């Protein structure tokens, strides 16, 4: 799973969410649309936040929704959802969220490469805002991969 190869159907721009649950479900819906997971995985991502809190808000304005590997993950994948209006997840420092990434992996080792790519992309403090302002899937992919093309 390479960031520059994310299909359009896992990228949703300017979505409307009334709260964090709806934001996570939108990201899960994008994974379902991409054939990555079943609906059950989306609900497991919501349960993770209900159980463990807003630790998935990993940087200002950026959430990384996920759940453990399971039979509802069909193959490794990532979805990107930008929100029309940011929503609070309950994080003391990084709220509100305007970009929700959803990660699904079939094994615990499956996420290492994509997490490294995401860390490189979002190491740039302007990346979250650039993704949030993107108007096309190509613009999202360009932000996610610009550090790779600059190396």
Secondary structure, 3 states (H helix, E strand, C coil): CCHHHCCHHHEEEEECCCCHHHHHHHHHHHHHHCCCECHHHHHHHHHHHHHHCHHHEEECCEEEEECCCCCCECCCEEEEEEEEEEECCCCCCCCCEEEEEEEECCCCCCCHHHHHHHHHHHCCCCHHHHHHHCCCHHHHHHHHHHHHHHC
